[in-house]
Amino acid sequence: MKKIGLRTIKTAICVFCCLLVFIILKLFEYIPGVPDNFAFSWYNPFFAGLATAYSVHASKEASLNQAKNRCVASIIGGGIGILLISVYELCGGKWPNLQSVSLETFNFVIPYLLISIFTIAVVVTGVSLKQHQAVFVAILTFLSVTVNPNINVGYWQWQFGTNRILSTIVGVLIALGVNLFRLPRRHNNKNLLFCVGIDGMLLKDSDRFRGFMQYKMNYLNRIGANVTLFTTRTPTTFMPLLEDVKITHPVVCMSGAALYDAKQEHYIATEMIDIETSKEVYEVLKKNKISPFVNQIHEDVLFTYNESLDNEGERIYAHDKKNAAYCSYVPGPAPKDEIIYFLIVEKEDVVKRLIEDIHKNEILSSKLSILVYDVFEPDQAPDLKYVKIYSKKIEELSILKKYCESEGLDIVGLTSSNHAQHLLVHSKYSVALDSLDEDYRKYCTKILPKEDPEKLFKEVQRIYHYNLAKYGKKD
């Protein structure tokens, strides 16, 4: 059986409240002097129920917007409808309800022509007030007032329109009251920064947040949780992910080599390979006949340099870089400056020799961190590997720790990727899927089944509201 969501439950509560208001108004009819039809004359639970169902939404902001649209639309449509009927009857006419329409006297001709003409006025009014989304509901209200007036609501021509407007407002207010109501939480751990590792959840660079993942990121932000991303990617590939996702903290990108403010499009901090170490890396690469992609940051732009393209994988990678945003591809040697990372696209045997040569050099081995990735893009050769060479300092996550210290935050790491091992090591609490290699699981506070990656986001919410004095501790 499919789980019943909170919005569904809220809608049911709102509809019940709309019906309850009608019952309460009926009680007034027991007061001497109050007409027997008092409740239905001024309030219709049908219209109130429609309005309340329309206004209930998953988020507070959307609920407020829809409530505003519904109220404005009812006032526009109802007001113009009441005005039309009143002027017509002041001029001596008798506005027909549906039951009194006659094909013998043609008493409907002028009223129905006026309804058609005044429909234009309803649309123009809504557009002029910049309430485009309210136009449909305004027309609906206008027609309900002008086509169905004076049916079981008394003889006052204003009464049905007023009934319609008041019923809508009551329904909207009930929806807002229910939707904005929050049960008190035991805890809101605002001292935690949740670093969600997206590598392993989004397999391709072209993948985007969709559905549940996008909703949960925005929901966690709305309830006040401090959430950001941890990724091996550069702004070129992670910025498109954030088009519909709000985060208020810098993205921990390039495996921790940089903190990037996605809102200001600014690198807050970086961990670079120094110039002397870079020279030694060039020598090892030259020995193995490898032409690397050299990545440097200049004025908040990631520049990628490459002197020659020696295989099809490198040519495909260079072509993608030429057309990418948030970076600049330069065919030629890199300036003699600090490097954020080297990227190599080579066959597995070449990669293996390169890593062996680096590890033989104790100085280089102590200064570099090497990450190897399978090529997963469909247009790449399957026997190629991506190799990224960073400063060893990324393994300490120093720039992230410094940022958290300045903000008074503790790190919570969540990932399904082996390349985020250092995030797990330096987190106060760490959660991973059981797709993680056995060697890395010892750094985790909790392991979740890989069949349901969405549980990572559910665990964020759980930790955010949890009494951490009772939460599991790492060994």
C-alpha positions in Angstrom: 0.0 0.0 0.0 1.3 3.4 -1.0 2.2 5.6 2.0 -0.2 8.5 2.6 1.6 11.8 2.6 1.4 14.7 5.0 -0.2 16.9 2.4 -3.0 14.4 1.9 -3.6 14.3 5.6 -3.6 18.1 5.8 -6.1 18.3 3.0 -8.5 16.0 4.8 -8.2 18.0 8.0 -8.9 21.2 6.2 -12.0 19.8 4.5 -13.2 18.6 7.9 -12.7 22.1 9.3 -14.7 23.7 6.5 -17.6 21.3 7.2 -17.3 22.0 10.9 -17.6 25.8 10.4 -20.9 25.2 8.6 -22.2 23.1 11.6 -21.1 25.8 14.0 -23.0 28.4 12.0 -26.0 26.2 12.0 -26.0 26.4 15.8 -26.6 30.1 15.5 -30.0 29.3 14.0 -31.2 28.2 17.4 -30.8 31.8 18.6 -34.2 33.6 18.6 -34.5 36.0 15.7 -31.8 34.3 13.6 -33.3 33.1 10.2 -33.6 29.4 9.7 -31.4 29.5 6.6 -28.7 31.8 8.2 -25.7 29.4 7.8 -26.2 28.6 4.1 -27.1 32.2 3.3 -23.6 33.4 4.3 -21.4 30.3 4.0 -21.2 27.4 1.6 -19.0 24.5 2.7 -18.7 23.3 -0.9 -16.9 26.5 -2.1 -14.9 26.6 1.1 -13.8 23.0 0.6 -12.7 23.7 -3.0 -10.7 26.7 -1.9 -9.0 24.9 1.0 -8.0 21.9 -1.2 -6.5 24.3 -3.7 -4.5 26.2 -1.1 -2.9 23.2 0.8 0.7 22.8 -0.4 3.8 21.0 0.6 5.7 24.2 1.4 4.7 27.3 3.3 5.7 29.7 0.5 3.7 27.9 -2.1 0.7 27.6 0.2 0.8 31.4 0.8 1.1 32.1 -2.9 -1.9 29.9 -3.8 -4.0 31.3 -1.0 -3.3 34.8 -2.1 -4.2 33.9 -5.7 -7.4 32.2 -4.6 -8.5 35.2 -2.5 -7.6 37.8 -5.1 -9.4 35.7 -7.8 -12.6 35.4 -5.8 -12.7 39.1 -5.0 -12.1 40.0 -8.7 -14.6 37.5 -10.1 -17.2 37.9 -7.3 -16.9 41.7 -7.2 -17.4 42.1 -10.9 -20.3 39.6 -10.9 -22.1 41.4 -8.0 -21.6 44.7 -9.7 -23.0 43.5 -13.0 -26.2 42.0 -11.4 -26.7 45.1 -9.2 -26.4 47.6 -12.1 -28.7 45.5 -14.3 -31.4 45.3 -11.6 -31.0 49.0 -10.7 -31.8 49.7 -14.4 -35.1 47.9 -14.0 -34.1 44.4 -15.3 -34.7 41.1 -13.5 -31.6 38.9 -13.5 -32.6 35.3 -14.3 -31.4 32.3 -12.3 -31.1 29.0 -14.1 -34.5 27.9 -13.1 -36.2 31.0 -14.5 -34.6 31.0 -17.9 -37.4 31.1 -20.5 -37.3 30.3 -24.2 -40.6 32.1 -24.6 -39.7 35.4 -23.1 -36.0 35.3 -24.0 -35.3 36.9 -20.6 -31.7 35.5 -20.8 -30.5 37.2 -24.0 -29.2 40.5 -22.5 -27.9 39.0 -19.2 -26.0 36.3 -21.1 -24.5 38.8 -23.6 -23.4 40.9 -20.6 -21.8 37.8 -18.9 -19.8 37.2 -22.1 -18.7 40.8 -22.4 -17.8 41.1 -18.7 -15.7 38.0 -18.9 -13.3 40.2 -20.8 -13.3 42.7 -17.9 -12.5 39.9 -15.5 -9.5 38.8 -17.5 -8.3 42.4 -18.1 -8.6 43.2 -14.4 -6.6 40.1 -13.4 -3.8 40.8 -15.9 -3.7 44.5 -15.0 -3.2 43.6 -11.4 -0.4 41.2 -12.5 -2.4 38.3 -11.1 -2.1 36.0 -14.2 -2.4 32.8 -12.2 -5.6 34.0 -10.6 -7.5 34.7 -13.9 -8.9 31.1 -14.3 -10.3 31.1 -10.7 -11.6 34.6 -11.2 -13.6 33.6 -14.2 -14.9 30.5 -12.3 -16.1 32.8 -9.5 -17.6 35.3 -11.9 -19.6 32.6 -13.6 -20.7 31.0 -10.4 -22.1 34.4 -9.2 -23.7 35.5 -12.5 -25.1 32.2 -13.8 -26.3 30.8 -10.4 -27.4 33.7 -8.3 -30.4 33.7 -6.0 -30.8 29.9 -5.6 -31.7 29.1 -2.0 -29.8 32.0 -0.6 -32.5 34.5 -0.1 -33.6 37.5 -2.2 -30.8 39.9 -1.9 -28.9 40.0 -5.1 -25.6 40.6 -3.4 -26.0 37.6 -1.1 -24.8 34.8 -3.4 -21.7 36.6 -4.5 -20.9 37.6 -0.9 -21.5 34.0 0.2 -19.1 32.8 -2.5 -16.3 35.3 -1.6 -16.7 34.7 2.2 -16.7 30.9 1.8 -13.5 31.1 -0.3 -11.7 33.3 2.2 -12.7 31.0 5.1 -11.4 27.9 3.2 -8.2 29.7 2.4 -7.6 30.8 6.0 -8.3 27.2 7.2 -5.7 25.9 4.7 -3.1 28.4 5.9 -3.8 27.7 9.5 -3.4 24.0 9.1 -0.5 24.2 6.7 1.5 26.7 8.9 0.9 24.7 12.1 4.0 22.9 13.3 4.3 20.4 16.1 7.2 21.3 18.5 10.4 19.5 17.6 12.6 17.9 20.3 15.8 19.1 18.6 17.0 21.2 15.7 20.8 20.6 15.5 21.8 23.8 13.8 25.4 23.3 14.7 25.8 20.6 12.1 26.8 21.0 8.4 25.5 18.1 6.4 27.9 17.4 3.5 26.0 15.2 1.0 28.3 13.3 -1.3 26.6 13.1 -4.7 29.2 11.0 -6.4 27.8 7.5 -6.7 24.3 8.7 -6.6 24.5 10.7 -9.8 26.5 8.5 -12.1 27.0 10.7 -15.1 28.1 14.3 -15.4 24.9 15.0 -17.4 22.7 13.7 -14.5 20.6 16.2 -12.5 18.8 16.2 -9.2 15.2 15.1 -9.9 12.2 14.2 -7.9 12.8 13.1 -4.3 16.4 14.2 -4.2 15.7 17.8 -5.4 12.7 18.0 -3.0 14.6 16.8 0.0 17.6 19.2 -0.5 15.2 22.1 -0.7 13.1 20.8 2.2 16.1 20.4 4.5 17.1 24.0 3.6 13.6 25.2 4.5 13.5 23.6 7.9 16.8 25.2 8.8 19.3 22.4 8.3 22.8 23.4 7.1 23.2 21.4 3.9 25.9 21.4 1.2 27.3 19.1 -1.4 30.6 17.1 -1.4 31.8 16.1 -4.8 34.7 15.3 -7.0 33.2 17.6 -9.7 34.0 21.1 -10.7 31.5 24.0 -11.1 31.2 23.0 -14.7 29.2 19.9 -13.8 27.8 20.6 -10.4 26.4 24.1 -11.0 23.7 22.8 -13.4 22.6 20.5 -10.6 21.8 23.5 -8.4 19.4 25.3 -10.8 16.4 24.3 -8.8 18.2 23.5 -5.5 18.9 26.0 -2.7 22.0 25.6 -0.5 23.3 28.3 1.8 26.8 27.0 2.3 29.7 26.6 -0.1 30.0 23.4 -2.1 33.0 21.2 -1.2 34.2 20.4 -4.7 37.1 18.7 -6.4 37.3 16.2 -3.5 37.9 18.9 -1.0 40.5 20.9 -2.9 38.1 23.9 -3.1 35.1 25.5 -1.4 32.9 27.2 -4.0 30.2 29.8 -3.2 27.6 28.8 -5.8 25.5 32.0 -5.2 28.4 34.4 -5.7 30.3 32.1 -8.1 33.4 32.5 -6.1 36.1 30.2 -4.8 36.3 30.8 -1.0 39.4 28.6 -0.4 41.6 26.2 -2.3 44.3 23.5 -1.6 47.0 23.8 -4.3 49.9 21.7 -5.5 52.9 24.0 -5.0 55.1 25.0 -8.0 58.1 22.8 -6.9 56.0 19.7 -6.5 54.3 20.4 -9.8 57.7 20.4 -11.6 58.4 16.9 -10.2 54.9 15.7 -11.3 55.6 17.0 -14.8 58.8 15.0 -14.9 57.1 11.7 -14.0 54.3 12.4 -16.6 56.9 13.1 -19.2 58.7 9.9 -18.5 55.4 8.0 -19.0 54.7 10.0 -22.2 51.5 11.5 -20.8 50.2 14.9 -21.7 48.0 16.0 -18.7 45.1 18.4 -18.4 46.5 21.0 -16.0 43.9 22.9 -13.9 44.5 26.3 -12.3 42.2 29.0 -10.9 42.5 32.5 -12.1 40.0 35.2 -11.0 37.4 32.7 -10.0 37.6 30.8 -13.3 38.9 27.3 -13.7 41.4 27.2 -16.5 42.3 23.8 -18.1 45.5 23.7 -20.1 46.7 20.9 -22.4 49.7 20.8 -24.7 48.8 17.8 -26.9 45.9 15.3 -27.3 47.3 11.8 -27.7 44.3 9.5 -27.6 40.6 9.6 -28.4 39.6 9.9 -24.7 41.7 13.1 -24.4 40.1 14.5 -27.6 36.6 13.9 -26.3 37.4 15.4 -22.9 39.0 18.5 -24.6 36.0 18.9 -26.8 33.6 18.8 -23.8 35.7 21.4 -22.0 35.7 23.8 -24.9 31.9 24.1 -24.8 31.5 24.0 -21.0 30.5 26.8 -18.6 32.4 28.0 -15.5 35.8 27.0 -17.1 38.1 27.9 -19.9 40.0 25.4 -22.0 43.4 26.6 -23.3 45.4 24.4 -25.8 48.9 25.1 -24.6 51.3 25.0 -21.7 50.0 26.1 -18.2 51.5 29.2 -16.5 54.2 28.4 -13.9 51.8 28.8 -11.0 50.2 26.6 -8.3 47.9 23.8 -9.7 44.7 22.7 -8.1 44.8 19.3 -9.9 46.2 17.3 -12.8 43.8 15.2 -14.8 44.9 12.3 -17.0 42.8 10.2 -19.4 44.7 7.0 -20.2 44.5 3.2 -20.5 44.6 1.2 -17.3 48.2 -0.2 -17.9 49.5 3.4 -18.4 47.7 4.5 -15.2 49.1 1.7 -13.2 52.7 2.5 -14.3 52.2 6.2 -13.5 50.9 5.5 -9.9 53.8 3.1 -9.3 56.4 5.7 -10.4 54.8 8.3 -8.1 54.8 5.9 -5.1 58.4 5.1 -5.7 59.2 8.8 -5.1 58.7 9.2 -1.4 58.6 13.0 -1.5 55.9 13.0 -4.2 54.0 10.2 -2.5 53.9 12.2 0.7 52.6 15.4 -1.1 50.1 14.0 -3.5 46.6 12.4 -3.4 45.7 10.2 -6.4 42.1 9.3 -7.3 41.3 6.9 -10.1 37.8 6.8 -11.8 36.2 4.5 -14.3 35.2 6.2 -17.5 31.4 6.1 -17.5 30.4 8.4 -20.4 28.9 6.5 -23.3 31.0 8.3 -25.9 34.3 7.3 -24.2 36.3 4.1 -24.7 35.6 1.6 -21.9 39.2 0.8 -21.3 40.2 4.3 -20.3 40.6 5.6 -16.8 40.4 9.1 -15.3 43.2 10.0 -12.9 43.1 13.1 -10.7 46.2 14.2 -8.8 45.6 16.6 -5.9 47.6 18.0 -3.1 47.8 15.5 -0.2 46.3 18.3 2.0 42.8 17.5 0.6 42.8 14.4 2.7 42.8 16.5 5.9 39.9 18.7 4.7 41.6 21.7 6.2 39.7 24.3 4.3 36.4 22.7 5.2 37.4 22.4 8.8 38.4 26.1 8.9 35.1 27.2 7.4 33.1 25.1 9.9 35.2 26.5 12.7 34.4 30.0 11.6 30.7 29.2 11.4 30.5 27.1 14.6 29.6 23.9 12.8 30.5 20.2 13.0 30.8 18.1 9.9 28.3 15.3 9.1 29.4 13.3 6.1 27.0 11.3 3.9 28.1 9.4 0.9 28.1 6.2 -1.2 31.4 6.8 -2.9 34.9 5.3 -1.9 36.4 8.6 -3.1 34.8 10.4 -0.1 36.8 8.4 2.5 38.4 11.5 3.9 35.0 13.1 4.4 34.0 10.1 6.5 37.2 10.2 8.5 36.9 13.9 9.5 33.1 13.9 10.2 31.7 14.0 13.7 29.0 11.7 12.4 29.2 9.8 9.1 26.7 7.8 7.1 27.2 5.7 4.0 25.6 3.1 1.8 26.8 -0.5 2.0 28.1 -0.2 -1.5 31.2 1.4 0.2 34.2 -0.9 0.3 34.7 -2.8 3.5 37.9 -1.0 4.4 36.1 2.3 4.5 33.1 1.3 6.6 35.0 1.4 9.8 34.9 5.2 9.5 31.1 5.3 9.5 28.7 5.9 12.3 25.9 4.2 10.4 25.7 2.0 7.2 22.5 2.0 5.1 21.4 -0.5 2.4 22.5 0.5 -1.1 19.1 -0.5 -2.5 17.6 2.8 -1.2 20.0 5.8 -1.7 17.2 8.1 -0.7 17.7 6.9 2.9 20.8 9.1 3.0 18.5 12.2 2.9 16.1 10.7 5.4 19.0 10.1 7.7 20.0 13.8 7.4 16.5 14.8 8.6 16.7 12.2 11.4 20.0 13.4 12.6 18.9 17.1 12.4 16.0 16.4 14.8 17.8 13.7 16.9 19.1 14.0 20.4 22.7 13.3 19.4 23.7 12.3 23.0 21.9 9.0 22.1 23.2 8.8 18.5 25.8 6.1 17.6 29.4 6.9 18.0 32.3 6.0 15.6 34.9 3.5 16.7 
